[in-house]
Amino acid sequence: MFAIVGILVVFGAVVGGYLMEKGNLMVLLQPAELLIIGGAALGTIFVANSPTVLKAMLGGLMSVFGSSKFGKGRYVETLKAMFNVMQKARKKGLTDLESDVENPSKSELFSKWEHHLRDFVCDTLRMAMSGGATPFELDQMMELDMEVHHHYSQLPVTALNTVADSLPGLGIVAAVLGVVITMGSLGGPPEEIGHKVAAALVGTFLGILLCYGLLGPMASRMGKAADEEGHFYHVVRVAVISFLKGSSPLVAIEFARRAVPGHVRPSFQELENACKGKGALPAPSEAPAAPATPAAA
């Protein structure tokens, strides 16, 4: 919602100021300039990126106009789910989760989780069950997983930023072509020459406006969304490693709560009430997270 408001403010301010100066709005409507700039930008996207990155970029652009997926409710449901899994593992032993970990897609605990988050947790649990990895080593594995995931989540952002940075240059290309056409019309009526010069300058104007007023801010918003996702996984990691080091479920969840960003962090009372509720495993649509317990527990 805020993204839509921001875009309307940007274009409203630019067009409004132009009209206040008695500008002719029709002069800015240059389909040929838009075709040159937009078509060239689209072509550079196809040249520079793989289909996977293009698909991720499209999804990221759509998410710009929605709200954040990582609000307080998401964290509460995730930490509650983690608490319940930890409680089960602590009472019955880590090996009791083996069937869930080995076949998570059919598990009551993990089947509704997001694919990467499910693997993030289950792979760590699997290594903890094997007994061959220390909590420190598991922490390094989770950190490596997060780094790889974050790197690939930044590829669409980098690609969109690259296109945004190219728009002023493509606008100059459109302007130069307009000047070429104008030079071919020398000797004609002054009104016609003036119109062609104005059309050429619109190309530069559009390239700069689309760069700094549209695509650049959208790429920045996508980057912030990727950072929010990365921090979400960090919270999961803190809970898992704390539990694997021998902390009780309640202490591990409190460690994780302290890692939640302040503006979406639930209070201790809110999280305690959620964890001491009915005790049933939630089925969050946004895919919560669940960790493991030490064999010693």
MIDOSE-1310 file (N, C-alpha, C; in nm, 2 decimals, decimal comma, always signed):
residues 297
mfai	+0,08/-0,12/+0,00/+0,00/+0,00/+0,00/+0,09/+0,13/+0,00; +0,19/+0,13/+0,09/+0,28/+0,24/+0,09/+0,35/+0,26/-0,03; +0,39/+0,15/-0,10/+0,46/+0,16/-0,23/+0,37/+0,23/-0,33; +0,25/+0,20/-0,34/+0,15/+0,26/-0,43/+0,14/+0,41/-0,40
vgil	+0,12/+0,44/-0,27/+0,11/+0,58/-0,24/+0,24/+0,66/-0,28; +0,36/+0,60/-0,25/+0,48/+0,66/-0,29/+0,49/+0,69/-0,43; +0,46/+0,59/-0,52/+0,46/+0,61/-0,66/+0,37/+0,72/-0,71; +0,25/+0,72/-0,65/+0,15/+0,83/-0,69/+0,21/+0,97/-0,65
vvfg	+0,27/+0,97/-0,53/+0,33/+1,10/-0,49/+0,44/+1,15/-0,58; +0,53/+1,05/-0,62/+0,64/+1,09/-0,71/+0,58/+1,14/-0,84; +0,50/+1,07/-0,91/+0,45/+1,11/-1,04/+0,35/+1,23/-1,03; +0,28/+1,23/-0,92/+0,19/+1,35/-0,90/+0,26/+1,48/-0,88
avvg	+0,37/+1,47/-0,80/+0,45/+1,59/-0,78/+0,52/+1,64/-0,91; +0,57/+1,54/-0,98/+0,64/+1,58/-1,11/+0,54/+1,64/-1,21; +0,43/+1,57/-1,23/+0,33/+1,62/-1,33/+0,27/+1,75/-1,28; +0,24/+1,76/-1,14/+0,18/+1,87/-1,09/+0,26/+2,00/-1,10
gylm	+0,39/+1,98/-1,07/+0,48/+2,10/-1,09/+0,50/+2,14/-1,24; +0,50/+2,04/-1,33/+0,50/+2,07/-1,47/+0,38/+2,15/-1,51; +0,26/+2,11/-1,47/+0,14/+2,18/-1,50/+0,14/+2,32/-1,44; +0,19/+2,34/-1,32/+0,20/+2,47/-1,26/+0,28/+2,57/-1,34
ekgn	+0,37/+2,52/-1,41/+0,46/+2,60/-1,50/+0,40/+2,62/-1,64; +0,27/+2,58/-1,65/+0,19/+2,60/-1,77/+0,25/+2,51/-1,88; +0,30/+2,39/-1,84/+0,35/+2,30/-1,94/+0,23/+2,22/-2,01; +0,26/+2,18/-2,13/+0,16/+2,11/-2,21/+0,18/+1,96/-2,18
lmvl	+0,08/+1,90/-2,12/+0,10/+1,76/-2,08/+0,11/+1,67/-2,20; +0,05/+1,70/-2,31/+0,05/+1,61/-2,43/+0,19/+1,60/-2,48; +0,28/+1,70/-2,46/+0,42/+1,69/-2,51/+0,49/+1,57/-2,44; +0,45/+1,54/-2,32/+0,52/+1,43/-2,24/+0,48/+1,29/-2,29
lqpa	+0,37/+1,29/-2,37/+0,32/+1,16/-2,42/+0,39/+1,13/-2,55; +0,50/+1,05/-2,53/+0,58/+1,02/-2,65/+0,60/+0,86/-2,65; +0,50/+0,79/-2,72/+0,51/+0,65/-2,72/+0,64/+0,59/-2,78; +0,70/+0,66/-2,88/+0,82/+0,62/-2,94/+0,93/+0,62/-2,84
elli	+0,94/+0,72/-2,76/+1,05/+0,73/-2,66/+1,03/+0,62/-2,55; +0,91/+0,59/-2,51/+0,88/+0,49/-2,42/+0,92/+0,35/-2,47; +0,89/+0,33/-2,60/+0,92/+0,21/-2,67/+1,07/+0,19/-2,67; +1,15/+0,29/-2,70/+1,30/+0,28/-2,71/+1,35/+0,25/-2,57
igga	+1,31/+0,32/-2,47/+1,37/+0,30/-2,34/+1,32/+0,17/-2,28; +1,19/+0,15/-2,28/+1,13/+0,03/-2,22/+1,18/-0,10/-2,29; +1,18/-0,10/-2,42/+1,22/-0,22/-2,50/+1,37/-0,25/-2,48; +1,45/-0,14/-2,48/+1,59/-0,17/-2,45/+1,62/-0,22/-2,31
algt	+1,55/-0,16/-2,21/+1,57/-0,21/-2,07/+1,52/-0,35/-2,06; +1,41/-0,39/-2,12/+1,36/-0,53/-2,12/+1,46/-0,62/-2,18; +1,52/-0,58/-2,29/+1,62/-0,66/-2,36/+1,74/-0,68/-2,27; +1,79/-0,58/-2,20/+1,91/-0,60/-2,12/+1,88/-0,69/-2,00
ifva	+1,75/-0,69/-1,95/+1,72/-0,79/-1,85/+1,73/-0,93/-1,90; +1,68/-0,95/-2,02/+1,69/-1,09/-2,08/+1,83/-1,13/-2,10; +1,91/-1,04/-2,15/+2,05/-1,07/-2,18/+2,13/-1,11/-2,05; +2,11/-1,03/-1,95/+2,19/-1,04/-1,83/+2,15/-1,14/-1,72
nspt	+2,03/-1,20/-1,73/+1,98/-1,28/-1,63/+1,92/-1,41/-1,68; +1,92/-1,51/-1,59/+1,87/-1,64/-1,62/+1,72/-1,64/-1,60; +1,64/-1,74/-1,65/+1,50/-1,75/-1,62/+1,46/-1,76/-1,48; +1,55/-1,82/-1,40/+1,52/-1,83/-1,25/+1,53/-1,69/-1,19
vlka	+1,63/-1,61/-1,23/+1,63/-1,48/-1,17/+1,52/-1,39/-1,22; +1,48/-1,41/-1,34/+1,37/-1,33/-1,40/+1,24/-1,36/-1,32; +1,22/-1,49/-1,30/+1,10/-1,53/-1,22/+1,10/-1,47/-1,08; +1,22/-1,48/-1,02/+1,23/-1,43/-0,88/+1,21/-1,27/-0,88
mlgg	+1,26/-1,21/-0,99/+1,24/-1,06/-1,00/+1,09/-1,03/-1,01; +1,02/-1,10/-1,09/+0,88/-1,08/-1,11/+0,80/-1,09/-0,98; +0,84/-1,20/-0,91/+0,77/-1,22/-0,78/+0,81/-1,11/-0,68; +0,93/-1,07/-0,68/+0,97/-0,96/-0,59/+0,90/-0,83/-0,62
lmsv	+0,88/-0,80/-0,75/+0,81/-0,68/-0,79/+0,67/-0,68/-0,74; +0,61/-0,80/-0,75/+0,47/-0,81/-0,70/+0,46/-0,79/-0,55; +0,56/-0,84/-0,48/+0,56/-0,83/-0,33/+0,58/-0,69/-0,28; +0,64/-0,61/-0,37/+0,67/-0,47/-0,33/+0,53/-0,40/-0,29
fgss	+0,43/-0,44/-0,36/+0,30/-0,37/-0,34/+0,22/-0,43/-0,22; +0,27/-0,53/-0,16/+0,20/-0,60/-0,05/+0,27/-0,56/+0,08; +0,22/-0,61/+0,19/+0,27/-0,58/+0,32/+0,38/-0,68/+0,36; +0,46/-0,66/+0,46/+0,57/-0,75/+0,49/+0,51/-0,88/+0,54
kfgk	+0,58/-0,99/+0,50/+0,54/-1,12/+0,55/+0,59/-1,15/+0,69; +0,68/-1,07/+0,74/+0,74/-1,10/+0,87/+0,70/-1,00/+0,98; +0,57/-1,00/+1,01/+0,52/-0,91/+1,11/+0,52/-0,99/+1,24; +0,47/-0,92/+1,35/+0,47/-0,98/+1,48/+0,39/-1,11/+1,48
gryv	+0,28/-1,12/+1,41/+0,20/-1,24/+1,41/+0,28/-1,36/+1,36; +0,36/-1,33/+1,25/+0,44/-1,44/+1,19/+0,54/-1,49/+1,29; +0,60/-1,40/+1,36/+0,70/-1,44/+1,46/+0,64/-1,52/+1,58; +0,52/-1,47/+1,62/+0,46/-1,54/+1,74/+0,42/-1,68/+1,70
etlk	+0,36/-1,70/+1,58/+0,32/-1,83/+1,54/+0,44/-1,92/+1,52; +0,55/-1,87/+1,46/+0,67/-1,95/+1,44/+0,73/-1,99/+1,57; +0,75/-1,90/+1,66/+0,81/-1,93/+1,79/+0,72/-2,03/+1,87; +0,59/-2,01/+1,86/+0,50/-2,11/+1,92/+0,52/-2,25/+1,87
amfn	+0,52/-2,26/+1,73/+0,54/-2,39/+1,67/+0,68/-2,45/+1,71; +0,78/-2,37/+1,72/+0,91/-2,42/+1,76/+0,91/-2,47/+1,90; +0,84/-2,39/+1,99/+0,82/-2,43/+2,13/+0,76/-2,57/+2,14; +0,65/-2,59/+2,07/+0,58/-2,72/+2,07/+0,66/-2,83/+2,02
vmqk	+0,74/-2,81/+1,92/+0,83/-2,92/+1,87/+0,94/-2,95/+1,97; +0,99/-2,84/+2,03/+1,09/-2,87/+2,13/+1,04/-2,94/+2,25; +0,92/-2,91/+2,29/+0,86/-2,98/+2,40/+0,84/-3,13/+2,37; +0,79/-3,16/+2,25/+0,78/-3,30/+2,21/+0,91/-3,37/+2,21
arkk	+1,01/-3,31/+2,15/+1,14/-3,37/+2,15/+1,20/-3,39/+2,29; +1,18/-3,30/+2,37/+1,23/-3,30/+2,51/+1,17/-3,41/+2,59; +1,04/-3,43/+2,57/+0,97/-3,54/+2,65/+0,99/-3,68/+2,59; +1,00/-3,69/+2,46/+1,01/-3,82/+2,40/+1,14/-3,85/+2,34
gltd	+1,23/-3,76/+2,34/+1,36/-3,78/+2,28/+1,37/-3,73/+2,14; +1,49/-3,69/+2,10/+1,51/-3,64/+1,96/+1,48/-3,75/+1,85; +1,51/-3,87/+1,89/+1,48/-3,98/+1,79/+1,34/-4,00/+1,76; +1,25/-3,95/+1,84/+1,10/-3,96/+1,82/+1,06/-3,88/+1,70
lesd	+1,15/-3,78/+1,66/+1,11/-3,69/+1,54/+1,17/-3,75/+1,41; +1,24/-3,86/+1,42/+1,31/-3,92/+1,30/+1,22/-3,93/+1,18; +1,10/-3,99/+1,20/+1,01/-4,01/+1,09/+0,96/-3,88/+1,03; +0,94/-3,78/+1,11/+0,90/-3,65/+1,07/+1,02/-3,58/+0,99
venp	+1,14/-3,60/+1,03/+1,25/-3,54/+0,97/+1,28/-3,60/+0,83; +1,27/-3,74/+0,83/+1,31/-3,81/+0,71/+1,20/-3,80/+0,60; +1,08/-3,77/+0,64/+0,97/-3,75/+0,54/+0,89/-3,63/+0,58; +0,95/-3,51/+0,57/+0,88/-3,39/+0,62/+0,75/-3,36/+0,54
skse	+0,75/-3,39/+0,41/+0,63/-3,35/+0,33/+0,51/-3,42/+0,38; +0,52/-3,54/+0,45/+0,40/-3,61/+0,50/+0,39/-3,60/+0,65; +0,47/-3,52/+0,71/+0,47/-3,50/+0,85/+0,37/-3,40/+0,90; +0,30/-3,43/+1,01/+0,21/-3,33/+1,06/+0,28/-3,21/+1,11
lfsk	+0,41/-3,23/+1,15/+0,48/-3,11/+1,20/+0,53/-3,02/+1,09; +0,57/-3,08/+0,97/+0,65/-3,00/+0,87/+0,58/-2,99/+0,74; +0,47/-3,06/+0,71/+0,41/-3,06/+0,58/+0,36/-2,93/+0,53; +0,32/-2,84/+0,62/+0,27/-2,71/+0,57/+0,37/-2,60/+0,57
wehh	+0,50/-2,63/+0,60/+0,60/-2,53/+0,60/+0,65/-2,50/+0,47; +0,70/-2,38/+0,46/+0,77/-2,33/+0,33/+0,89/-2,43/+0,31; +0,91/-2,46/+0,18/+1,01/-2,56/+0,14/+1,15/-2,53/+0,20; +1,20/-2,42/+0,18/+1,34/-2,39/+0,23/+1,35/-2,39/+0,38
lrdf	+1,25/-2,33/+0,44/+1,25/-2,33/+0,59/+1,24/-2,47/+0,65; +1,16/-2,55/+0,58/+1,15/-2,69/+0,63/+1,28/-2,77/+0,61; +1,35/-2,75/+0,50/+1,48/-2,81/+0,48/+1,58/-2,75/+0,58; +1,57/-2,62/+0,60/+1,67/-2,56/+0,69/+1,66/-2,62/+0,83
vcdt	+1,54/-2,65/+0,88/+1,53/-2,71/+1,01/+1,55/-2,86/+1,01; +1,49/-2,93/+0,92/+1,50/-3,07/+0,91/+1,64/-3,12/+0,89; +1,71/-3,06/+0,80/+1,85/-3,10/+0,78/+1,94/-3,08/+0,90; +1,91/-2,98/+0,98/+1,98/-2,96/+1,10/+1,95/-3,06/+1,20
lrma	+1,82/-3,09/+1,21/+1,77/-3,20/+1,30/+1,83/-3,33/+1,27; +1,84/-3,36/+1,14/+1,90/-3,49/+1,09/+2,04/-3,50/+1,13; +2,12/-3,39/+1,12/+2,26/-3,40/+1,16/+2,27/-3,41/+1,31; +2,18/-3,35/+1,39/+2,18/-3,36/+1,53/+2,15/-3,50/+1,58
msgg	+2,06/-3,57/+1,51/+2,03/-3,71/+1,54/+2,14/-3,80/+1,51; +2,22/-3,77/+1,41/+2,33/-3,86/+1,38/+2,44/-3,86/+1,49; +2,44/-3,76/+1,57/+2,54/-3,75/+1,68/+2,68/-3,72/+1,64; +2,70/-3,69/+1,51/+2,84/-3,67/+1,47/+2,88/-3,52/+1,46
atpf	+2,78/-3,43/+1,49/+2,81/-3,29/+1,48/+2,78/-3,22/+1,61; +2,87/-3,13/+1,65/+2,85/-3,05/+1,77/+2,76/-2,94/+1,75; +2,70/-2,88/+1,85/+2,62/-2,76/+1,83/+2,70/-2,65/+1,75; +2,83/-2,63/+1,78/+2,90/-2,53/+1,71/+2,91/-2,56/+1,56
eldq	+2,93/-2,69/+1,53/+2,93/-2,72/+1,38/+2,80/-2,70/+1,32; +2,69/-2,74/+1,39/+2,56/-2,72/+1,34/+2,53/-2,57/+1,32; +2,58/-2,49/+1,41/+2,56/-2,34/+1,39/+2,63/-2,29/+1,27; +2,75/-2,35/+1,24/+2,82/-2,31/+1,12/+2,75/-2,35/+0,99
mmel	+2,69/-2,47/+1,00/+2,61/-2,52/+0,88/+2,49/-2,43/+0,86; +2,42/-2,39/+0,96/+2,30/-2,31/+0,94/+2,34/-2,17/+0,89; +2,45/-2,12/+0,94/+2,50/-1,99/+0,89/+2,54/-2,00/+0,75; +2,60/-2,11/+0,70/+2,64/-2,12/+0,56/+2,51/-2,13/+0,48
dmev	+2,41/-2,20/+0,52/+2,29/-2,22/+0,45/+2,22/-2,08/+0,44; +2,22/-2,00/+0,54/+2,16/-1,86/+0,54/+2,24/-1,78/+0,44; +2,37/-1,78/+0,44/+2,45/-1,70/+0,35/+2,42/-1,73/+0,20; +2,41/-1,86/+0,17/+2,38/-1,90/+0,03/+2,24/-1,86/-0,01
hhhy	+2,14/-1,88/+0,08/+2,00/-1,84/+0,05/+1,99/-1,69/+0,04; +2,06/-1,61/+0,12/+2,06/-1,47/+0,11/+2,12/-1,42/-0,02; +2,23/-1,48/-0,05/+2,30/-1,44/-0,18/+2,21/-1,45/-0,30; +2,14/-1,57/-0,31/+2,05/-1,59/-0,42/+1,92/-1,50/-0,41
sqlp	+1,88/-1,47/-0,29/+1,77/-1,38/-0,28/+1,80/-1,23/-0,32; +1,93/-1,20/-0,32/+1,98/-1,07/-0,36/+2,00/-1,06/-0,51; +2,00/-1,17/-0,59/+2,02/-1,16/-0,73/+1,92/-1,08/-0,80; +1,79/-1,10/-0,78/+1,69/-1,02/-0,84/+1,70/-0,87/-0,81
vtal	+1,74/-0,84/-0,69/+1,76/-0,70/-0,64/+1,87/-0,64/-0,72; +1,98/-0,71/-0,74/+2,09/-0,66/-0,81/+2,06/-0,64/-0,96; +1,98/-0,74/-1,01/+1,94/-0,73/-1,15/+1,85/-0,60/-1,18; +1,76/-0,58/-1,09/+1,67/-0,47/-1,10/+1,75/-0,34/-1,08
ntva	+1,84/-0,33/-0,99/+1,92/-0,21/-0,97/+2,00/-0,18/-1,09; +2,06/-0,29/-1,16/+2,13/-0,27/-1,28/+2,05/-0,21/-1,39; +1,93/-0,26/-1,41/+1,84/-0,20/-1,51/+1,80/-0,06/-1,48; +1,78/-0,03/-1,35/+1,74/+0,11/-1,31/+1,86/+0,20/-1,34
dslp	+1,98/+0,16/-1,31/+2,10/+0,24/-1,34/+2,12/+0,26/-1,49; +2,07/+0,17/-1,57/+2,09/+0,19/-1,72/+1,98/+0,28/-1,78; +1,88/+0,31/-1,71/+1,77/+0,39/-1,77/+1,81/+0,53/-1,81; +1,89/+0,60/-1,73/+1,93/+0,73/-1,77/+2,01/+0,73/-1,90
glgi	+2,10/+0,62/-1,92/+2,17/+0,61/-2,04/+2,08/+0,57/-2,16; +1,98/+0,49/-2,13/+1,89/+0,46/-2,24/+1,80/+0,58/-2,28; +1,78/+0,66/-2,18/+1,71/+0,79/-2,21/+1,79/+0,88/-2,30; +1,92/+0,88/-2,28/+2,01/+0,96/-2,36/+2,01/+0,90/-2,51
vaav	+2,01/+0,76/-2,51/+2,00/+0,70/-2,65/+1,87/+0,75/-2,72; +1,76/+0,75/-2,65/+1,64/+0,79/-2,71/+1,64/+0,94/-2,75; +1,71/+1,02/-2,67/+1,72/+1,16/-2,70/+1,81/+1,19/-2,82; +1,92/+1,11/-2,83/+2,01/+1,12/-2,94/+1,94/+1,09/-3,07
lgvv	+1,86/+0,98/-3,07/+1,78/+0,94/-3,19/+1,69/+1,05/-3,22; +1,63/+1,12/-3,12/+1,54/+1,23/-3,15/+1,61/+1,35/-3,21; +1,74/+1,37/-3,17/+1,81/+1,48/-3,23/+1,85/+1,45/-3,37; +1,88/+1,32/-3,40/+1,91/+1,28/-3,54/+1,79/+1,31/-3,63
itmg	+1,67/+1,27/-3,58/+1,55/+1,30/-3,66/+1,53/+1,45/-3,67; +1,56/+1,53/-3,57/+1,54/+1,67/-3,58/+1,64/+1,73/-3,68; +1,76/+1,68/-3,68/+1,86/+1,73/-3,78/+1,82/+1,71/-3,92; +1,75/+1,60/-3,94/+1,69/+1,57/-4,07/+1,58/+1,66/-4,11
slgg	+1,52/+1,73/-4,02/+1,41/+1,81/-4,05/+1,45/+1,96/-4,05; +1,58/+1,99/-4,05/+1,62/+2,13/-4,05/+1,57/+2,19/-4,18; +1,53/+2,31/-4,18/+1,47/+2,38/-4,29/+1,32/+2,38/-4,30; +1,26/+2,29/-4,21/+1,12/+2,29/-4,21/+1,06/+2,39/-4,12
ppee	+0,93/+2,38/-4,09/+0,86/+2,48/-4,01/+0,92/+2,48/-3,87; +0,94/+2,60/-3,80/+1,00/+2,60/-3,67/+0,91/+2,52/-3,57; +0,78/+2,52/-3,59/+0,70/+2,45/-3,49/+0,73/+2,30/-3,50; +0,75/+2,24/-3,62/+0,78/+2,10/-3,63/+0,92/+2,07/-3,57
ighk	+1,02/+2,16/-3,59/+1,15/+2,13/-3,53/+1,14/+2,14/-3,38; +1,06/+2,24/-3,33/+1,05/+2,25/-3,18/+0,98/+2,13/-3,12; +0,88/+2,07/-3,19/+0,82/+1,96/-3,14/+0,91/+1,84/-3,13; +1,00/+1,82/-3,24/+1,09/+1,71/-3,24/+1,20/+1,72/-3,13
vaaa	+1,24/+1,85/-3,11/+1,34/+1,87/-3,00/+1,28/+1,83/-2,86; +1,15/+1,88/-2,84/+1,09/+1,85/-2,72/+1,07/+1,70/-2,70; +1,03/+1,63/-2,81/+1,02/+1,48/-2,80/+1,15/+1,42/-2,76; +1,26/+1,47/-2,82/+1,39/+1,41/-2,79/+1,43/+1,43/-2,64
lvgt	+1,40/+1,55/-2,59/+1,43/+1,58/-2,45/+1,34/+1,49/-2,35; +1,22/+1,46/-2,39/+1,14/+1,37/-2,31/+1,20/+1,24/-2,29; +1,28/+1,19/-2,38/+1,35/+1,06/-2,36/+1,44/+1,07/-2,24; +1,52/+1,17/-2,23/+1,61/+1,19/-2,12/+1,53/+1,20/-1,99
flgi	+1,43/+1,28/-1,99/+1,34/+1,30/-1,88/+1,29/+1,17/-1,83; +1,23/+1,09/-1,92/+1,17/+0,96/-1,88/+1,28/+0,86/-1,82; +1,39/+0,86/-1,88/+1,50/+0,77/-1,83/+1,54/+0,80/-1,69; +1,55/+0,93/-1,66/+1,59/+0,97/-1,52/+1,48/+0,95/-1,43
llcy	+1,36/+0,98/-1,47/+1,24/+0,97/-1,37/+1,22/+0,82/-1,34; +1,22/+0,73/-1,44/+1,19/+0,59/-1,42/+1,30/+0,53/-1,33; +1,43/+0,58/-1,35/+1,54/+0,53/-1,27/+1,52/+0,56/-1,12; +1,51/+0,69/-1,09/+1,52/+0,74/-0,95/+1,38/+0,75/-0,89
gllg	+1,28/+0,75/-0,97/+1,14/+0,76/-0,91/+1,06/+0,63/-0,91; +1,11/+0,53/-0,98/+1,03/+0,40/-0,99/+1,11/+0,28/-0,96; +1,20/+0,24/-1,06/+1,27/+0,11/-1,05/+1,37/+0,11/-0,93; +1,44/+0,22/-0,92/+1,54/+0,23/-0,81/+1,48/+0,21/-0,67
pmas	+1,37/+0,28/-0,63/+1,30/+0,26/-0,51/+1,24/+0,12/-0,49; +1,19/+0,06/-0,60/+1,14/-0,07/-0,60/+1,24/-0,17/-0,57; +1,36/-0,16/-0,63/+1,47/-0,25/-0,60/+1,52/-0,24/-0,46; +1,51/-0,11/-0,40/+1,55/-0,09/-0,26/+1,45/-0,16/-0,17
rmgk	+1,32/-0,16/-0,21/+1,22/-0,22/-0,13/+1,24/-0,38/-0,13; +1,27/-0,43/-0,25/+1,30/-0,57/-0,26/+1,41/-0,61/-0,18; +1,52/-0,53/-0,17/+1,64/-0,56/-0,09/+1,60/-0,57/+0,06; +1,52/-0,47/+0,10/+1,48/-0,47/+0,24/+1,39/-0,60/+0,28
aade	+1,31/-0,64/+0,18/+1,23/-0,76/+0,20/+1,32/-0,89/+0,22; +1,43/-0,89/+0,14/+1,53/-1,00/+0,15/+1,60/-1,00/+0,28; +1,63/-0,88/+0,33/+1,70/-0,86/+0,46/+1,60/-0,91/+0,57; +1,47/-0,88/+0,56/+1,38/-0,92/+0,66/+1,37/-1,08/+0,66
eghf	+1,37/-1,14/+0,55/+1,37/-1,28/+0,54/+1,49/-1,34/+0,60; +1,61/-1,28/+0,57/+1,73/-1,33/+0,63/+1,73/-1,32/+0,79; +1,67/-1,21/+0,84/+1,66/-1,20/+0,99/+1,57/-1,30/+1,04; +1,46/-1,33/+0,97/+1,37/-1,44/+1,02/+1,44/-1,57/+1,03
yhvv	+1,52/-1,61/+0,94/+1,60/-1,73/+0,95/+1,70/-1,72/+1,06; +1,75/-1,61/+1,09/+1,85/-1,59/+1,20/+1,78/-1,62/+1,33; +1,65/-1,58/+1,34/+1,58/-1,60/+1,47/+1,56/-1,75/+1,48; +1,52/-1,82/+1,38/+1,51/-1,97/+1,38/+1,64/-2,03/+1,42
rvav	+1,75/-1,99/+1,36/+1,88/-2,04/+1,39/+1,91/-2,02/+1,54; +1,89/-1,91/+1,60/+1,92/-1,88/+1,74/+1,84/-1,98/+1,83; +1,71/-2,00/+1,80/+1,63/-2,10/+1,88/+1,69/-2,24/+1,87; +1,72/-2,28/+1,75/+1,77/-2,42/+1,73/+1,90/-2,44/+1,80
isfl	+1,99/-2,35/+1,78/+2,12/-2,37/+1,84/+2,12/-2,36/+1,99; +2,04/-2,27/+2,04/+2,02/-2,26/+2,19/+1,97/-2,39/+2,25; +1,87/-2,45/+2,18/+1,81/-2,57/+2,23/+1,91/-2,69/+2,22; +1,99/-2,69/+2,11/+2,08/-2,80/+2,09/+2,20/-2,79/+2,19
kgss	+2,22/-2,67/+2,24/+2,32/-2,66/+2,35/+2,28/-2,70/+2,48; +2,15/-2,73/+2,49/+2,10/-2,78/+2,62/+2,00/-2,69/+2,69; +1,96/-2,58/+2,63/+1,86/-2,49/+2,69/+1,73/-2,55/+2,69; +1,64/-2,52/+2,79/+1,51/-2,57/+2,79/+1,43/-2,50/+2,68
plva	+1,32/-2,56/+2,64/+1,24/-2,49/+2,53/+1,20/-2,35/+2,56; +1,16/-2,32/+2,68/+1,13/-2,18/+2,72/+1,24/-2,09/+2,70; +1,36/-2,13/+2,75/+1,48/-2,04/+2,74/+1,52/-2,03/+2,60; +1,52/-2,13/+2,52/+1,56/-2,13/+2,38/+1,46/-2,03/+2,30
iefa	+1,34/-2,03/+2,33/+1,24/-1,94/+2,27/+1,27/-1,80/+2,31; +1,31/-1,78/+2,43/+1,33/-1,65/+2,48/+1,46/-1,59/+2,41; +1,56/-1,68/+2,39/+1,68/-1,63/+2,31/+1,63/-1,59/+2,18; +1,55/-1,66/+2,11/+1,50/-1,63/+1,98/+1,42/-1,50/+1,98
rrav	+1,33/-1,48/+2,08/+1,25/-1,36/+2,09/+1,34/-1,24/+2,10; +1,45/-1,25/+2,17/+1,54/-1,13/+2,19/+1,61/-1,10/+2,05; +1,61/-1,20/+1,96/+1,67/-1,17/+1,83/+1,58/-1,11/+1,73; +1,45/-1,11/+1,76/+1,35/-1,05/+1,67/+1,37/-0,90/+1,67
pghv	+1,36/-0,84/+1,55/+1,37/-0,69/+1,54/+1,27/-0,62/+1,63; +1,31/-0,51/+1,69/+1,23/-0,45/+1,79/+1,09/-0,41/+1,75; +1,07/-0,36/+1,62/+0,94/-0,31/+1,58/+0,84/-0,42/+1,56; +0,88/-0,55/+1,56/+0,79/-0,66/+1,54/+0,81/-0,76/+1,65
rpsf	+0,89/-0,73/+1,75/+0,91/-0,82/+1,86/+0,79/-0,84/+1,95; +0,74/-0,96/+1,97/+0,64/-0,98/+2,07/+0,69/-0,96/+2,21; +0,61/-0,92/+2,30/+0,65/-0,91/+2,44/+0,66/-1,05/+2,50; +0,73/-1,05/+2,62/+0,75/-1,18/+2,68/+0,61/-1,24/+2,72
qele	+0,52/-1,16/+2,77/+0,39/-1,20/+2,81/+0,31/-1,26/+2,69; +0,32/-1,18/+2,57/+0,24/-1,23/+2,45/+0,29/-1,37/+2,41; +0,42/-1,38/+2,41/+0,48/-1,51/+2,36/+0,45/-1,62/+2,46; +0,46/-1,59/+2,59/+0,43/-1,69/+2,69/+0,28/-1,74/+2,69
nack	+0,19/-1,64/+2,67/+0,05/-1,68/+2,65/+0,03/-1,76/+2,53; +0,10/-1,73/+2,42/+0,08/-1,81/+2,30/+0,13/-1,95/+2,32; +0,25/-1,97/+2,39/+0,31/-2,10/+2,41/+0,23/-2,18/+2,51; +0,17/-2,12/+2,60/+0,09/-2,19/+2,71/-0,06/-2,20/+2,67
gkga	-0,09/-2,18/+2,54/-0,23/-2,18/+2,50/-0,27/-2,33/+2,50; -0,34/-2,36/+2,40/-0,40/-2,50/+2,39/-0,29/-2,60/+2,36; -0,18/-2,56/+2,32/-0,07/-2,65/+2,30/-0,07/-2,72/+2,17; -0,17/-2,70/+2,08/-0,18/-2,76/+1,95/-0,08/-2,69/+1,86
lpap	-0,02/-2,77/+1,77/+0,07/-2,71/+1,67/-0,01/-2,62/+1,58; +0,03/-2,50/+1,56/-0,04/-2,41/+1,46/-0,01/-2,45/+1,32; -0,09/-2,41/+1,23/-0,07/-2,44/+1,09/-0,06/-2,31/+1,01; +0,05/-2,23/+1,04/+0,06/-2,10/+0,98/+0,07/-2,11/+0,83
seap	+0,00/-2,02/+0,76/+0,00/-2,02/+0,61/+0,13/-1,97/+0,56; +0,20/-1,90/+0,64/+0,33/-1,84/+0,60/+0,45/-1,93/+0,63; +0,43/-2,05/+0,67/+0,53/-2,15/+0,69/+0,62/-2,11/+0,81; +0,59/-2,16/+0,93/+0,67/-2,14/+1,05/+0,79/-2,22/+1,06
aapa	+0,86/-2,21/+1,17/+0,99/-2,28/+1,18/+0,99/-2,37/+1,30; +1,06/-2,48/+1,29/+1,07/-2,57/+1,41/+1,21/-2,63/+1,42; +1,26/-2,63/+1,54/+1,40/-2,68/+1,56/+1,40/-2,81/+1,63; +1,52/-2,84/+1,69/+1,55/-2,97/+1,74/+1,58/-2,97/+1,89
tpaa	+1,62/-3,08/+1,94/+1,67/-3,09/+2,08/+1,79/-3,18/+2,09; +1,87/-3,16/+2,18/+1,99/-3,24/+2,20/+1,96/-3,38/+2,24; +2,04/-3,47/+2,20/+2,02/-3,61/+2,23/+2,03/-3,63/+2,38; +2,11/-3,54/+2,44/+2,13/-3,55/+2,59/+2,00/-3,52/+2,66
a	+1,92/-3,43/+2,59/+1,79/-3,39/+2,66/+1,70/-3,51/+2,67
